[in-house]
Amino acid sequence: MGFSSARWRALPLCLALVALQACLSACAAAPKTYIVQMAASEMPSSFDFHHEWYASTVKSVSSVQLEGEEDDPCARIVYNYETAFHGFAARLDEEEAERMAEADGVVTVLPETVLQLHTTRSPDFLGISPEISNSIWSAGLADHDVVVGVLDTGIWPESPSFSDKGLGSIPAKWKGLCQTGRGFTTANCNRKVIGARIFYNGYEASSGPINETTELKSPRDQDGHGTHTAATAAGAPVPDANLFGYARGVARGMAPRARVAAYKVCWAGGCFSSDILAAVDRAVADGVDVLSISLGGGTSPYYHDSLAIASFGAMQMGVFVACSGGNAGPDPISLTNLSPWITTVGASTMDRDFPATVTLGNGANITGVSLYKGRRNLSSQEQYPLVYMGGNSSIPDPRSLCLEGTLQPQEVAGKIVICDRGISPRVQKGQVVKNAGGTGMILANTQANGEELVADSHLLPAVAVGESEGIAAKKYSKTAAKPTATLSFDGTKLGIRPSPVVAAFSSRGPNFLTLEILKPDVIAPGVNILAAWSGDASPSSLSTDRRRVGFNILSGTSMSCPHVAGVAALIKASHPDWSPAKIKSALMTTAYVHDNTYRSLKDAATGKASTPFDHGAGHIHPLRALNPGLVYDIGQDDYLEFLCVENLTPMQLRAFTKNSSKTCKHTFSSPGDLNYPAISAVFTEQPSKALMVRRTVTNVGPPSSTYHVKVSEFKGADIVVEPSTLHFTNSNQKLTYKVTMTTKAAQKTPEFGALSWSDGVHIVRSPLVITWLPPM
């Protein structure tokens, strides 16, 4: 007679599942942006232009007309690419994307991805004096103008860092333009900022129209990140630059006489891969020599990474590409931008700090850092109540993290509050404390941050302290009857020892895609870097912060990347005929691995010696890189052979060949055969056979020179280098050597060392890593 109660209870679930299935079907059918790479050489003769062929291909796979679009395949196309990449971006549903992958002439179909944004002292710290920089751009090198393209959030052209005083006319080779928009006219470009463009079609196709009441659809930088990176790479000298009196001095970029071209690819909702690809494509066509890209996302296979494919095209055109390695350290295998033709940059500290002191009521002094400069200074002669809202549980307490809405005025008003790092931005925690009536903040590192100290321009008196010091402060606050503290700020201090130190946040290797290619390539200053800032953004980037500054201090691999891009511009100006691989080799083989106390570089996360998985070849040394003695060159055919042994299918390989006639020559037996400036050997069998790799060096030093080899001793392997001496008789002469590695006692962890060639003047150093993989 009727349904059981169990069946009645099941009915709503069935209806819910039906609704969910309908929803999933609708979602699957929703159009998304896909990047479609085409084999340009396969365009049928019936088409006069590639874009006509692309539109026809879109029409051939179209199933239904998208809402709001006319019956025109061109309306589906978001971008056409034609220089570093051949193809287009288009809005397709999943079924159309699947059909597109099978269409004639299509090499690969990649879904849209979203990437995120990952100096007064650093030029001096790196040894680039104004005299050195000016000599590189001497009258004799006037024809070697170098253009640095910066893919980021745009540019604030009024900054004095972008003055064109003393610069000659715009290079004749330049084909770029100054794109106008709200708040940006052609007058905002000059002989320094010679190009400015915006790319937003991919963003709008995925996220809808940009809200132009809050965001400028122009190259103007409202965020500050793009201005900061551009000025770090190539900012003009600015005297008396500082942030609230901190880091005062002459601010200048690594290559202060290089030209800048700004490509705005990042908006409030992120940086979309189709826009980034369009910017790389356009920048190469415009005539940039160097690209600085402080962006990153997840890690994808080379053939499935649009930035890897585009940067390969840039490399083919002679453009050097530097990318940030990411800020996901100290976790291992956390790097992004892993392609061997990209220079992947990690972050390090400098010998400058911004010390601040916490004085506890028991008389203990705790040293930290801060960039606080405000009216609410605390008296060093007075103690203030101290409170920590966390408990003894290992589970984080939202109150201990000082998250929005977690602090009650009756508990923290008039007190210094200890806040743990994590989840919310560091400066925002101070805003939460301030809103609740707190008088100051101690920002305590957790285990994830260790003892690394990053300074911030806080909105109330605040000091950041390391993990151990934070534990001590919290213990005191919980055990003292009436815990108190005060905070004091000590300005700018130079000569910090040890330095440089690998930043804890800097992403680490090994290279997840290819163990034989060591990443990161190098490290460069990325902690507490002062550079130009946007007039539309506060130094804390919080909307509640009404302060405005001309210069700001930031940390991240986003800051280290333009250091390398700028130094690459210096090398390019001095050696205009060098390939991107030669420039990269010069940076890597002259890098150093000891700090200013003459000890091995340290890892801020552990306090112990860092390894090549943390610092790559080492810390850049620009002056040595200008005269490296020998370089390891790599051409596009070598990179293709590398991809061949990465087991790419013929179709996947075409993402890089762009020409169906290119095939594998099988000259490499493993990825380690690539003529890379670092050597990373992987033993995959036990007992193992001997491994042998070859390297070819090009003499860029004195025509007649003799180099002798020196190689580290390893516990687990014997290393033999043949020949052990290289005799050069001509400039640009190439000589090859081989390295044979034989296991004598397999190690459970990788071993690190180096192989160096020296002629008594130059030291050409390659990191050497040996890894034993356990049997499968």
Disulfide bonds with the S-S distance in Angstrom:
Cys178-Cys189 2.10
Cys266-Cys271 2.07
Cys402-Cys419 2.00
Cys644-Cys664 1.98
